[in-house]
Amino acid sequence: MQQTILASAFVVFVTGVVGVCERSIAEPVNQTVPADTGVQAAERASEPNDLPPTPEQILRRMADFYRGVQRFQVDICRTMRAELQGQVENLSEQMTLAIQRPNRLAWHVKNEGQRIDVLSDGTNLTIHAAELKQYTQEKAPASFEELRDNPLFTDATGDSVFFLKLLADDPYAAVTHRVDSVSCLGKETVGDKPTWHLKLVQEALNLDVWIAADEQTVVVRVSHDLSKSLRAAGVPAGGARLTSTQDFARWQFGVDPAADVFAFSPPPGSKKVDSLTPAEPEPVATALIGKPAPRIAAKLAGGGHFSLAEQHKRGIVMLDFWSATCGPCRKEMPVVSEVAAEYKDKGVRLYAVNQGDSEETITRFLREAKLDVPVVLDSDAKIGLAYQVEATPMLVLVDAKGIVQSVRAGYRPDTAERLREELDDLLAGKDLAAE
């Protein structure tokens, strides 16, 4: 189970490798401030020059710099590194990025022979998967702000990719979203560039950001510690660590990109499709299909009790295994919730089985996502173990006889459509397990 979780943790759209970093630490600051504390520009200007900047001042200077940038180009090198019981795995990826406000973008991602091209020429947004020889095309966003909720522009945390935060109308608010505290660990040299090393702490993850300590306060490195996601997925804390690190190099500002940088010309043999359709991943718990669903008797978040034996007799039960630290889960849950609401009058009920988050985290996620979904607490992962949950999200359909009729892992753009088809078939009396 642990190896499968480790492998699934690497199923992230953007990953990559980082070179060796020579690091020197000096001038420790060790100041911690709430992420949302305001400091007026006049106050910052009046401070003595011999005092080191506060963590917030560093972030605000960076945000002010990027807010004023109209166009740039940069190379990004990313690594996903997993350590589990003495084993280490790395996945690498190289990216090039060019932007021109308000909505022109060229983002090229290469990873072990695979390539994804994302291009917005101001009129059309094109996504090209070279390996699949497929591309999609839709109306270009009016601004980069409109891309925040696009699954393509989210990372393993379920939040928008970091460079998109720099393009926000308010970069400071975007970078500190859901951040509980910010601290400065001092000055460090990354490569040959002096930087300030900041740590941003969230309940779901920790984020380290290295920002150049000069007039051009560019981002030099960003590192997400996703170890909490592993623990939420059921991997023991001892010896398990998952990090995603990005290095930003060769920033170019104020240079007009070539005319064809944002244009897309379909390669020979490529086909325009409605959605990119890679091979469907094999469900992780197919052994359950056609068999009685493992019994569940557990507490509900916010109070109350859940018994699967009582619920399935009333109709179809949807069990959605998830965690708030799982990016695909955060995309899938609103979709599944919407479908469940459509079928509520037909006896269909949705229960979200949370894998290890605190009730505070669950409540915060539901509030931010504006969802009203009953959540079954599986803090000790016993339910997840019984249902062979090796990756989240995982959706299980249990019929009125208590038989597992369907198991689906992961989130796809056509999740809602496929779920509606299965529910219609079950309500019509079809035996999906037998088929």
ZADOMAR-699865 format. One record per residue (C-alpha): x negated, y, z negated; residue in one letter. Coordinates in pm, 1 decimal, always signed. Last residue first. Example, Ala and Ser with C-alpha at 12.3 -4.5 7.8 and 13.67 -1.06 7.14 Angstrom:
# ZADOMAR-699865
[[-1367.0, -106.0, -714.0], S],
[[-1230.0, -450.0, -780.0], A],
***
This chain:
# ZADOMAR-699865
[[+2101.4, -620.9, +1642.8], E],
[[+2171.0, -817.0, +1326.1], A],
[[+2058.4, -526.4, +1111.3], A],
[[+2273.2, -282.4, +1307.7], L],
[[+2589.4, -476.5, +1233.4], D],
[[+2858.7, -270.9, +1404.8], K],
[[+3182.6, -188.6, +1224.8], G],
[[+3266.4, +142.6, +1388.3], A],
[[+3145.4, +322.4, +1074.8], L],
[[+2810.4, +150.1, +1119.8], L],
[[+2785.5, +254.8, +1483.7], D],
[[+2881.1, +615.0, +1408.1], D],
[[+2622.8, +623.8, +1126.4], L],
[[+2351.5, +491.4, +1356.8], E],
[[+2429.1, +741.8, +1632.4], E],
[[+2440.9, +1029.9, +1384.7], R],
[[+2098.6, +931.8, +1251.7], L],
[[+1947.7, +926.2, +1602.7], R],
[[+2077.7, +1275.2, +1679.7], E],
[[+1965.1, +1420.0, +1346.6], A],
[[+1614.4, +1271.9, +1371.6], T],
[[+1560.4, +1399.7, +1727.8], D],
[[+1270.8, +1631.2, +1635.8], P],
[[+1106.1, +1342.9, +1450.8], R],
[[+1030.0, +1292.6, +1081.8], Y],
[[+868.6, +983.5, +935.2], G],
[[+988.1, +635.0, +846.2], A],
[[+1319.2, +477.5, +942.2], R],
[[+1490.6, +183.0, +776.4], V],
[[+1832.2, +59.9, +886.4], S],
[[+2111.2, -176.2, +782.0], Q],
[[+2009.2, -261.5, +426.6], V],
[[+2300.6, -461.8, +287.7], I],
[[+2501.5, -344.9, -16.6], G],
[[+2835.0, -452.9, +125.3], K],
[[+2937.6, -90.6, +184.6], A],
[[+2630.6, -37.5, +400.7], D],
[[+2283.0, +77.9, +294.7], V],
[[+2090.1, +314.7, +521.9], L],
[[+1724.5, +377.0, +428.7], V],
[[+1531.2, +693.0, +518.7], L],
[[+1156.4, +717.0, +459.7], M],
[[+984.7, +1055.3, +429.8], P],
[[+733.8, +954.5, +319.5], T],
[[+483.8, +674.3, +362.5], A],
[[+422.4, +338.9, +193.9], E],
[[+768.8, +288.1, +48.2], V],
[[+811.7, -86.3, +2.2], Q],
[[+1170.6, -49.2, -125.1], Y],
[[+1088.4, -214.7, -458.3], A],
[[+767.6, -10.1, -482.3], L],
[[+954.0, +313.9, -420.0], G],
[[+1203.6, +221.8, -689.8], I],
[[+923.6, +149.4, -936.6], K],
[[+738.7, +473.0, -849.1], A],
[[+707.2, +574.9, -1219.2], D],
[[+869.9, +915.7, -1164.0], S],
[[+1149.2, +779.1, -945.0], D],
[[+1411.6, +1045.2, -1015.5], L],
[[+1724.3, +1032.1, -798.0], V],
[[+1805.9, +1370.8, -648.0], V],
[[+2160.9, +1480.1, -565.8], P],
[[+2144.7, +1728.3, -275.8], V],
[[+2254.8, +2091.8, -276.7], D],
[[+1998.6, +2255.9, -50.7], L],
[[+1901.9, +2622.6, -16.1], K],
[[+1545.9, +2530.9, +93.9], A],
[[+1399.5, +2765.2, -168.2], E],
[[+1641.2, +2644.0, -435.4], R],
[[+1598.5, +2276.8, -348.8], L],
[[+1220.2, +2317.3, -355.3], F],
[[+1222.0, +2501.6, -688.9], R],
[[+1448.2, +2243.6, -849.0], T],
[[+1227.8, +1956.7, -733.3], I],
[[+912.2, +2129.4, -857.3], T],
[[+1069.7, +2195.1, -1198.1], E],
[[+1198.8, +1837.9, -1213.6], E],
[[+839.5, +1718.6, -1175.5], S],
[[+749.6, +1536.2, -855.3], D],
[[+683.9, +1160.4, -858.0], G],
[[+854.7, +1016.0, -553.0], Q],
[[+1199.1, +1170.1, -527.7], N],
[[+1488.2, +952.5, -413.3], V],
[[+1722.4, +1186.4, -224.7], A],
[[+2078.1, +1050.7, -240.3], Y],
[[+2311.1, +1099.4, +55.3], L],
[[+2671.5, +975.8, +65.4], R],
[[+2882.2, +860.8, +360.3], V],
[[+3249.2, +798.1, +287.1], G],
[[+3397.1, +936.7, +607.3], K],
[[+3468.5, +1274.5, +447.2], D],
[[+3095.6, +1310.5, +378.6], K],
[[+2998.4, +1251.9, +740.3], Y],
[[+2920.2, +1612.5, +838.9], E],
[[+2763.1, +1681.1, +498.0], A],
[[+2530.0, +1382.7, +546.0], A],
[[+2419.1, +1523.7, +882.2], V],
[[+2327.3, +1857.0, +720.9], E],
[[+2140.6, +1685.8, +437.7], S],
[[+1941.1, +1476.3, +685.2], V],
[[+1829.3, +1789.6, +868.1], V],
[[+1754.9, +1984.8, +548.6], P],
[[+1544.5, +1690.3, +418.3], M],
[[+1340.1, +1630.2, +733.1], E],
[[+1130.0, +1946.3, +741.6], K],
[[+1031.4, +1939.1, +373.5], R],
[[+972.2, +1565.1, +404.0], C],
[[+737.0, +1620.8, +699.3], P],
[[+519.1, +1844.2, +475.9], G],
[[+503.9, +1608.6, +176.8], C],
[[+434.9, +1800.7, -146.2], T],
[[+806.8, +1818.6, -228.7], A],
[[+832.6, +1439.6, -225.3], S],
[[+1059.2, +1205.3, -30.5], W],
[[+1254.1, +879.4, -13.0], F],
[[+1593.7, +942.4, +149.8], D],
[[+1852.9, +683.6, +48.0], L],
[[+2167.1, +711.3, +259.9], M],
[[+2463.9, +526.0, +114.9], V],
[[+2751.6, +402.1, +331.9], I],
[[+3086.0, +359.2, +158.8], G],
[[+3249.2, +348.1, -183.4], R],
[[+3107.4, +5.7, -271.0], K],
[[+2762.3, +150.4, -195.0], H],
[[+2790.2, +389.4, -488.1], Q],
[[+2853.3, +157.9, -782.7], E],
[[+2577.8, -90.2, -698.5], A],
[[+2344.1, +198.2, -615.7], L],
[[+2369.6, +326.4, -972.1], S],
[[+2278.1, +687.5, -1039.0], F],
[[+2288.0, +866.7, -1374.4], H],
[[+2347.3, +1223.2, -1487.9], G],
[[+2127.4, +1515.8, -1570.1], G],
[[+1948.0, +1790.3, -1376.5], G],
[[+1755.9, +1542.4, -1166.3], A],
[[+1942.6, +1212.4, -1162.3], L],
[[+1841.7, +921.2, -1381.3], K],
[[+1800.0, +567.9, -1251.5], A],
[[+1970.6, +238.7, -1175.4], A],
[[+1870.8, +108.4, -834.5], I],
[[+1914.7, -246.0, -712.5], R],
[[+1709.9, -363.6, -417.3], P],
[[+1924.7, -352.3, -102.7], A],
[[+2059.5, -692.4, -1.1], P],
[[+1884.8, -812.3, +316.1], K],
[[+1946.7, -735.1, +682.4], G],
[[+1658.0, -490.2, +701.6], I],
[[+1428.0, -511.9, +397.7], L],
[[+1138.3, -671.2, +588.5], A],
[[+1139.7, -363.4, +813.5], T],
[[+979.1, -162.2, +533.0], A],
[[+707.9, +42.2, +704.3], V],
[[+904.5, +129.6, +1015.7], P],
[[+674.0, +99.8, +1320.9], E],
[[+584.8, +439.4, +1455.4], P],
[[+770.1, +537.3, +1772.8], E],
[[+541.4, +582.9, +2072.4], A],
[[+493.3, +949.5, +2150.9], P],
[[+793.3, +1147.4, +2272.4], T],
[[+733.8, +1515.0, +2340.6], L],
[[+1070.9, +1681.1, +2374.7], S],
[[+1288.6, +1803.1, +2662.5], D],
[[+1035.2, +1688.4, +2920.8], V],
[[+818.9, +1847.1, +3193.2], K],
[[+593.8, +1588.8, +3352.7], K],
[[+219.2, +1579.9, +3409.7], S],
[[+77.1, +1393.9, +3708.3], G],
[[-145.9, +1677.5, +3825.9], P],
[[-201.9, +1932.2, +3545.4], P],
[[+80.5, +2182.3, +3485.4], P],
[[-50.7, +2541.4, +3502.7], S],
[[-7.9, +2733.7, +3180.2], F],
[[-105.1, +3098.2, +3132.0], A],
[[-234.3, +3244.2, +2804.4], F],
[[-602.8, +3256.3, +2899.6], V],
[[-530.1, +3334.3, +3266.9], D],
[[-572.0, +3711.7, +3247.1], A],
[[-897.7, +3692.5, +3053.9], A],
[[-872.6, +3792.8, +2689.6], P],
[[-918.9, +4162.3, +2602.4], D],
[[-1186.4, +4190.2, +2334.6], V],
[[-1084.8, +4398.1, +2031.0], G],
[[-1196.7, +4133.5, +1784.9], F],
[[-1412.0, +3825.7, +1832.7], Q],
[[-1456.2, +3579.1, +1544.9], W],
[[-1735.0, +3334.5, +1624.4], R],
[[-1658.7, +3078.9, +1353.8], A],
[[-1373.0, +2976.8, +1123.7], F],
[[-1431.9, +2660.2, +919.5], D],
[[-1127.9, +2460.4, +811.3], Q],
[[-1104.7, +2205.4, +530.5], T],
[[-839.6, +1945.4, +452.5], S],
[[-890.2, +1751.4, +131.6], T],
[[-762.6, +1420.4, -6.6], L],
[[-887.4, +1272.4, -331.4], R],
[[-825.8, +942.6, -508.6], A],
[[-1081.8, +817.5, -762.1], G],
[[-836.6, +781.3, -1048.7], G],
[[-505.6, +946.5, -962.3], A],
[[-329.7, +625.0, -862.4], P],
[[-164.2, +648.0, -518.3], V],
[[+215.5, +665.5, -551.4], G],
[[+309.9, +922.2, -287.6], A],
[[+320.6, +1197.1, -551.6], A],
[[-35.5, +1100.0, -644.1], R],
[[-145.6, +1137.1, -284.6], L],
[[+27.6, +1472.7, -253.0], S],
[[-149.8, +1593.1, -566.7], K],
[[-479.3, +1513.4, -394.3], S],
[[-401.3, +1763.9, -118.9], L],
[[-691.9, +1999.4, -191.8], D],
[[-666.6, +2256.3, +86.9], H],
[[-987.9, +2424.7, +205.8], S],
[[-1020.1, +2752.9, +396.6], V],
[[-1346.6, +2893.5, +531.9], R],
[[-1478.8, +3215.3, +684.8], V],
[[-1173.1, +3440.9, +666.2], V],
[[-1264.8, +3789.5, +784.5], V],
[[-1324.1, +4091.6, +562.3], T],
[[-1505.7, +4303.2, +820.0], Q],
[[-1657.5, +4557.8, +581.5], E],
[[-1857.6, +4290.9, +401.1], D],
[[-1803.0, +4007.5, +153.4], A],
[[-1655.5, +3763.4, +405.7], A],
[[-1363.6, +3567.8, +261.0], I],
[[-1389.2, +3205.6, +140.3], W],
[[-1049.9, +3055.3, +55.7], V],
[[-980.4, +2761.1, -175.6], D],
[[-624.1, +2623.9, -197.6], L],
[[-490.2, +2397.0, -471.3], N],
[[-178.5, +2187.2, -421.5], L],
[[+185.8, +2123.6, -519.7], A],
[[+192.5, +2328.6, -840.1], E],
[[+4.1, +2607.5, -671.4], Q],
[[-338.6, +2751.0, -748.4], V],
[[-529.3, +2990.8, -524.3], L],
[[-906.9, +2973.7, -568.1], K],
[[-1119.2, +3253.1, -420.3], L],
[[-1483.2, +3232.4, -305.5], H],
[[-1614.4, +3574.4, -198.7], W],
[[-1849.5, +3546.2, +97.3], T],
[[-2206.7, +3611.6, +206.2], P],
[[-2261.8, +3481.7, +562.0], K],
[[-2561.2, +3270.5, +665.9], D],
[[-2383.3, +2935.9, +657.3], G],
[[-2141.2, +2994.5, +373.8], V],
[[-2319.3, +3199.5, +107.6], T],
[[-2127.1, +3217.2, -216.4], E],
[[-2014.2, +3505.9, -436.3], K],
[[-1802.8, +3436.4, -741.5], G],
[[-1535.1, +3189.8, -845.6], L],
[[-1255.4, +3444.6, -798.3], C],
[[-914.9, +3349.6, -937.1], S],
[[-559.5, +3356.7, -801.9], V],
[[-251.1, +3233.7, -986.3], S],
[[+91.8, +3076.1, -930.6], D],
[[+91.8, +3070.8, -548.9], V],
[[+432.6, +2993.7, -391.6], R],
[[+358.6, +3246.5, -112.6], H],
[[+17.3, +3405.8, -173.5], T],
[[-103.7, +3380.7, +188.0], V],
[[+225.1, +3499.8, +337.3], A],
[[+267.5, +3787.5, +92.6], A],
[[-85.6, +3912.6, +165.6], Y],
[[-42.8, +3869.7, +541.7], P],
[[+264.5, +4098.9, +550.4], D],
[[+387.8, +4119.1, +910.2], D],
[[+237.9, +3772.9, +952.1], A],
[[-59.4, +3711.2, +1181.1], L],
[[-292.9, +3606.4, +898.2], L],
[[-28.5, +3361.3, +778.8], K],
[[-26.5, +3206.9, +1127.0], L],
[[-398.8, +3137.5, +1090.2], F],
[[-323.4, +2929.7, +782.6], F],
[[-80.6, +2684.2, +937.2], V],
[[+275.2, +2731.9, +806.8], S],
[[+376.3, +2535.9, +497.5], D],
[[+482.9, +2171.8, +485.9], G],
[[+164.1, +2087.1, +298.4], T],
[[+23.5, +1876.8, +580.5], A],
[[+38.4, +2171.5, +817.3], D],
[[+316.1, +2360.9, +990.1], T],
[[+296.2, +2532.9, +1328.8], F],
[[+434.7, +2244.8, +1534.2], L],
[[+725.1, +2212.7, +1292.5], P],
[[+843.4, +2565.7, +1396.9], N],
[[+960.5, +2748.6, +1084.9], D],
[[+680.8, +3007.6, +1086.1], R],
[[+687.2, +3054.8, +1465.4], L],
[[+933.8, +3344.8, +1457.7], E],
[[+684.0, +3559.8, +1264.1], E],
[[+447.2, +3536.8, +1562.3], F],
[[+670.4, +3777.2, +1750.7], S],
[[+943.2, +3772.1, +2018.1], A],
[[+900.2, +3398.2, +2041.4], P],
[[+853.7, +3254.0, +2391.7], A],
[[+1153.6, +3085.7, +2549.8], K],
[[+1106.6, +2713.1, +2590.3], E],
[[+875.7, +2470.8, +2766.3], Q],
[[+780.7, +2114.4, +2692.6], T],
[[+486.1, +1922.9, +2831.9], Y],
[[+405.1, +1561.7, +2910.8], Q],
[[+100.6, +1373.7, +3035.2], K],
[[+115.5, +1172.0, +2711.9], L],
[[-260.2, +1208.1, +2653.7], E],
[[-256.9, +1573.7, +2762.8], A],
[[+20.9, +1680.0, +2527.4], A],
[[+126.5, +2026.5, +2650.2], H],
[[+337.2, +2268.3, +2448.3], I],
[[+458.4, +2573.0, +2640.5], T],
[[+614.5, +2888.7, +2496.0], L],
[[+747.8, +3102.6, +2782.3], N],
[[+775.6, +3478.5, +2840.8], T],
[[+494.1, +3637.2, +2641.1], G],
[[+236.2, +3396.8, +2780.8], D],
[[+271.2, +3155.4, +2488.5], S],
[[+46.9, +2852.8, +2510.3], L],
[[+3.6, +2549.0, +2288.2], V],
[[-236.9, +2288.8, +2426.0], D],
[[-275.6, +1950.6, +2256.8], I],
[[-568.8, +1725.8, +2335.1], R],
[[-657.6, +1370.4, +2243.5], Q],
[[-998.3, +1215.8, +2307.2], G],
[[-1094.9, +1200.4, +1941.8], E],
[[-927.0, +1527.2, +1841.2], N],
[[-904.2, +1841.1, +2052.1], K],
[[-665.4, +2129.3, +1977.3], V],
[[-615.1, +2430.5, +2205.7], H],
[[-418.9, +2733.2, +2087.3], W],
[[-347.6, +3016.4, +2333.6], A],
[[-110.3, +3286.3, +2208.9], L],
[[+76.2, +3591.4, +2333.4], R],
[[+353.7, +3717.2, +2105.7], N],
[[+310.6, +4072.8, +1973.5], P],
[[+18.8, +4082.1, +1968.4], R],
[[-265.7, +3910.8, +2147.5], Q],
[[-393.4, +3579.9, +2025.1], I],
[[-676.6, +3340.0, +2110.2], A],
[[-748.4, +3015.1, +1927.5], L],
[[-995.8, +2735.4, +1987.2], T],
[[-970.9, +2415.5, +1790.4], M],
[[-1195.9, +2121.1, +1709.8], Q],
[[-1084.9, +1814.7, +1516.9], E],
[[-1238.7, +1561.8, +1284.9], S],
[[-1107.7, +1273.4, +1080.1], L],
[[-1305.8, +1151.6, +782.6], N],
[[-1269.8, +842.9, +565.3], E],
[[-1442.3, +765.7, +236.6], V],
[[-1409.7, +447.2, +30.7], Q],
[[-1512.6, +443.4, -335.0], G],
[[-1165.6, +372.3, -466.5], Q],
[[-1004.4, +628.1, -239.2], L],
[[-1171.4, +932.4, -85.4], E],
[[-1001.3, +1109.4, +204.2], A],
[[-1151.3, +1385.6, +419.2], R],
[[-955.1, +1578.4, +680.3], M],
[[-1194.9, +1805.9, +863.7], T],
[[-1135.8, +2123.3, +1061.7], R],
[[-1340.4, +2337.1, +1298.4], C],
[[-1184.2, +2661.4, +1416.4], I],
[[-1319.8, +2881.0, +1697.0], D],
[[-1193.6, +3238.9, +1710.2], V],
[[-1042.9, +3494.6, +1948.5], Q],
[[-875.8, +3819.8, +1854.6], F],
[[-604.0, +4067.9, +1943.4], R],
[[-406.8, +4347.1, +1777.7], Q],
[[-583.4, +4352.7, +1439.9], V],
[[-445.0, +4606.1, +1191.9], G],
[[-259.9, +4355.0, +976.9], R],
[[-572.5, +4140.7, +979.4], Y],
[[-778.1, +4405.1, +797.5], F],
[[-504.4, +4498.3, +551.2], D],
[[-462.1, +4131.7, +456.5], A],
[[-837.7, +4088.8, +398.3], M],
[[-843.9, +4402.1, +184.1], R],
[[-538.9, +4275.1, -3.9], R],
[[-700.0, +3938.2, -70.1], L],
[[-1020.4, +4092.4, -203.4], I],
[[-825.4, +4337.3, -418.7], Q],
[[-621.7, +4050.5, -560.8], E],
[[-930.9, +3858.3, -662.4], P],
[[-1071.3, +4167.6, -837.8], T],
[[-1351.1, +4359.9, -674.2], P],
[[-1694.0, +4363.5, -841.1], P],
[[-1767.4, +4681.4, -1038.0], L],
[[-2054.6, +4902.4, -922.2], D],
[[-1833.8, +5110.2, -693.1], N],
[[-1626.6, +5249.9, -981.3], P],
[[-1251.5, +5236.2, -910.5], E],
[[-1080.3, +5537.2, -750.6], S],
[[-1019.8, +5372.2, -414.1], A],
[[-840.2, +5075.1, -570.1], R],
[[-610.0, +5303.1, -766.6], E],
[[-520.3, +5496.9, -453.5], A],
[[-445.4, +5173.8, -267.5], A],
[[-195.0, +5065.8, -531.9], Q],
[[-241.8, +4735.8, -709.1], V],
[[+56.2, +4501.2, -731.8], G],
[[+61.6, +4172.4, -928.9], T],
[[+226.3, +3895.9, -720.8], D],
[[-50.6, +3636.5, -737.9], A],
[[-86.1, +3661.5, -1115.1], P],
[[-447.1, +3741.3, -1202.1], V],
[[-750.5, +3530.4, -1289.3], T],
[[-1101.3, +3668.9, -1319.5], Q],
[[-1393.2, +3428.4, -1319.5], N],
[[-1633.8, +3682.8, -1168.4], V],
[[-1954.5, +3487.4, -1124.4], P],
[[-2231.8, +3698.6, -966.3], E],
[[-2417.1, +3414.0, -802.7], A],
[[-2362.8, +3087.9, -623.6], I],
[[-2569.3, +2965.5, -330.8], S],
[[-2431.9, +2735.1, -66.3], R],
[[-2576.9, +2570.6, +239.0], E],
[[-2276.8, +2424.5, +417.9], C],
[[-2316.0, +2111.3, +627.0], V],
[[-2076.4, +2109.7, +920.2], G],
[[-1700.1, +2075.6, +889.3], V],
[[-1486.3, +1817.8, +1068.3], V],
[[-1126.4, +1845.0, +1189.9], G],
[[-753.0, +1799.9, +1136.7], T],
[[-441.7, +1964.5, +1288.5], V],
[[-127.9, +1761.0, +1355.5], F],
[[-147.7, +1558.2, +1039.3], V],
[[-111.9, +1180.5, +1036.7], V],
[[-417.3, +1149.8, +812.8], F],
[[-208.4, +1095.1, +500.1], A],
[[-52.1, +801.3, +682.7], S],
[[-385.0, +620.8, +676.8], A],
[[-433.7, +677.8, +305.4], L],
[[-76.8, +574.5, +238.9], I],
[[-137.1, +255.5, +434.2], T],
[[-456.9, +187.1, +242.4], Q],
[[-279.1, +239.6, -88.9], Q],
[[+0.0, +0.0, +0.0], M],
***
